[in-house]
Amino acid sequence: ARTTAKYLEKELGQNVVVVNTTGANGSNAAISVLDAANDGYTILFGHQGTLFTQAAGSTPFSYLTDFDTVGNIITDGSYTLVASKELGFTNIQEMVSYAKDNPGQLRVPANQGTVSAYTFSKIQKALGIDLKEIEGSNSAAEKLAAVLGGQYDMFYANYNLLKDYVANGDFIVMGAMGEDVPTMPELKTFKDQGYDMICLLYTSDAADDSLRV
């Protein structure tokens, strides 16, 4: 959002201020925009994961009919599943082997009716494992802190958020869930490691198979 804001300021000749609004899986932010004056000066920056909340019937509005869509900013294939270093895994194969021997033991943040729950359902299907889905943290930053604090064992997020913690050894990369990212050749995808899943967030592309988010 902040990167986009810099370019919008040049295009619009106006200051663009980014206001973080968390809670209710994006609904709080959406409501704040709907409640603002209809003068073009308040816009919502988010991603298509919020549509899962709407599909679950958890929003008192429609992203599709109550908003005018301005455009699609970015397609992000860098979302990466990581595990806490405390688990001792060094790769995804060790994690899968442990999960199969200990079904329902590995804890992940997955609030029902949201993109996280849907994505983890696809991860479990692709890897052939059962995870313990726990309701709780919403934002990626909250989930990151919760994994560091021992509340969860694994979670996924944009790699830019994770890379410093990976470099420090706090998180072990299980795999990037999207397609190969040319600027991040060190990231092995699920596909590269033999698991049939591709997850692309922030994209308007139509789904073309059952394991694509």
C-alpha positions in Angstrom: 0.0 0.0 0.0 2.8 2.4 0.9 4.6 1.7 -2.4 1.4 2.3 -4.3 0.7 5.5 -2.4 4.0 7.0 -3.6 3.0 6.5 -7.2 -0.6 7.6 -6.6 0.7 10.9 -5.2 2.6 11.6 -8.5 -0.5 10.6 -10.6 -3.1 12.5 -8.5 -1.1 15.5 -7.3 -2.4 14.8 -3.8 -0.9 13.5 -0.6 -1.9 9.9 0.0 -1.9 8.7 3.6 -1.9 5.0 4.4 -4.0 4.2 7.5 -3.6 0.6 8.9 -7.1 -0.6 10.0 -7.1 -4.2 11.4 -9.8 -6.5 12.7 -12.6 -8.7 11.5 -10.5 -10.0 8.6 -10.6 -6.7 6.7 -14.2 -5.9 7.4 -13.4 -3.1 9.8 -11.3 -1.4 7.1 -14.0 -1.8 4.5 -16.7 -0.4 6.8 -14.6 2.6 7.6 -14.4 3.3 3.9 -18.1 2.8 3.3 -18.8 5.2 6.2 -16.6 7.9 4.8 -17.8 10.7 2.6 -18.5 9.6 -1.0 -16.1 12.1 -2.4 -13.3 10.0 -3.8 -10.9 10.9 -1.0 -11.1 7.6 0.9 -10.1 4.3 -0.8 -9.7 0.7 0.3 -6.5 -1.2 -0.4 -6.8 -4.9 0.2 -6.7 -8.2 -1.5 -9.1 -10.8 -2.8 -8.8 -12.9 0.3 -11.5 -10.7 1.8 -13.9 -12.2 -0.6 -13.7 -15.4 1.4 -15.1 -13.6 4.4 -18.0 -12.3 2.2 -18.6 -15.8 0.8 -18.9 -17.1 4.4 -21.6 -14.6 5.1 -19.5 -12.7 7.6 -19.8 -9.2 6.1 -22.8 -6.8 6.3 -21.9 -5.5 2.8 -20.7 -6.7 -0.6 -17.2 -6.0 -1.9 -18.6 -6.6 -5.3 -21.5 -4.2 -5.3 -20.9 -1.7 -2.6 -17.5 -0.7 -3.9 -16.1 0.5 -7.3 -13.0 -1.4 -8.2 -10.2 0.9 -9.3 -7.7 -1.8 -10.4 -5.5 -4.7 -9.7 -2.1 -3.6 -8.4 0.0 -6.7 -8.0 0.1 -10.5 -8.3 2.1 -12.0 -5.4 3.5 -15.5 -5.7 5.9 -15.2 -2.7 3.6 -16.4 0.0 5.6 -18.9 1.9 4.9 -21.5 4.6 7.4 -21.4 7.5 7.8 -23.5 10.6 9.1 -22.4 14.0 12.8 -23.4 14.6 11.7 -25.0 17.8 10.2 -27.9 15.8 13.6 -28.9 14.4 12.5 -29.4 10.8 15.0 -28.6 8.1 12.8 -29.1 5.1 9.2 -29.7 4.1 9.7 -33.5 3.8 10.6 -33.7 7.5 7.5 -31.7 8.4 5.2 -33.8 6.3 6.7 -37.0 7.8 6.1 -35.7 11.3 2.6 -34.5 10.5 1.6 -37.9 9.2 3.0 -39.6 12.3 1.3 -37.0 14.5 -2.0 -36.0 12.9 -3.6 -32.9 14.3 -0.6 -31.9 16.4 0.9 -29.1 14.3 -0.9 -25.8 15.2 -1.7 -23.2 12.5 -3.7 -20.0 12.6 -6.8 -20.5 10.5 -10.0 -18.5 11.2 -13.0 -20.1 9.7 -14.7 -18.3 6.9 -11.4 -16.6 5.9 -8.8 -17.1 3.2 -6.4 -18.6 5.8 -8.8 -21.5 6.6 -9.4 -22.1 2.9 -5.6 -22.0 2.1 -4.7 -24.3 4.9 -7.4 -26.7 3.8 -5.6 -26.8 0.4 -2.2 -27.1 2.0 -3.4 -30.1 4.0 -4.9 -31.7 0.8 -1.7 -31.1 -1.2 0.6 -32.5 1.5 -1.7 -35.3 2.6 -1.6 -34.2 6.3 -3.9 -33.1 9.1 -3.2 -29.9 11.0 -4.7 -28.4 14.1 -6.5 -25.2 12.9 -6.8 -22.6 15.7 -8.9 -19.4 15.7 -7.1 -16.3 16.7 -4.8 -13.9 15.1 -5.9 -12.0 12.0 -3.1 -9.9 10.6 0.2 -11.4 9.3 2.1 -9.4 11.9 0.0 -10.9 14.7 0.5 -14.4 13.4 4.2 -13.8 13.2 4.4 -12.7 16.8 2.2 -15.6 17.9 4.5 -18.2 16.2 7.5 -16.5 17.9 5.6 -16.7 21.2 4.9 -20.4 20.8 1.1 -20.2 20.2 1.4 -21.7 16.7 3.9 -24.0 15.0 3.5 -22.8 11.4 2.0 -20.0 9.3 2.3 -18.4 5.9 2.9 -14.9 4.8 4.5 -12.7 2.2 8.2 -13.5 2.0 9.2 -9.9 2.5 7.7 -10.1 6.0 9.5 -13.3 6.7 13.0 -13.0 5.2 14.7 -11.3 8.2 13.4 -13.9 10.6 14.4 -16.7 8.2 17.9 -15.2 8.0 18.0 -15.1 11.8 17.0 -18.7 12.0 13.7 -18.1 13.8 11.7 -19.6 11.0 12.5 -22.5 8.7 11.1 -22.3 5.1 8.9 -25.2 4.1 8.2 -23.8 0.7 6.8 -20.9 -1.4 3.2 -21.6 -2.2 3.1 -19.7 -5.5 5.0 -20.1 -8.7 8.8 -19.5 -9.1 9.7 -15.9 -8.1 12.5 -14.7 -10.4 13.8 -12.2 -7.9 13.9 -14.8 -5.1 15.7 -17.8 -6.7 16.5 -19.2 -3.2 12.8 -20.0 -2.6 11.8 -23.5 -3.5 8.0 -23.8 -4.3 5.7 -26.5 -3.2 5.7 -27.5 -6.9 9.5 -27.7 -7.0 9.4 -30.1 -4.1 6.8 -32.4 -5.6 3.6 -31.1 -4.0 0.6 -30.2 -6.2 -0.3 -26.7 -5.1 -0.1 -23.2 -6.4 -1.3 -20.3 -4.3 -1.4 -16.8 -5.8 -2.7 -13.9 -3.7 -3.4 -10.4 -4.9 -4.5 -11.6 -8.3 -7.5 -11.3 -10.5 -6.7 -14.5 -12.5 -9.5 -17.0 -12.6 -8.9 -20.3 -10.8 -7.9 -23.1 -13.3 -7.6 -26.1 -11.0 -8.9 -27.2 -7.6 -5.6 -26.5 -5.7 -5.2 -22.9 -6.9 -6.3 -20.2 -4.5 
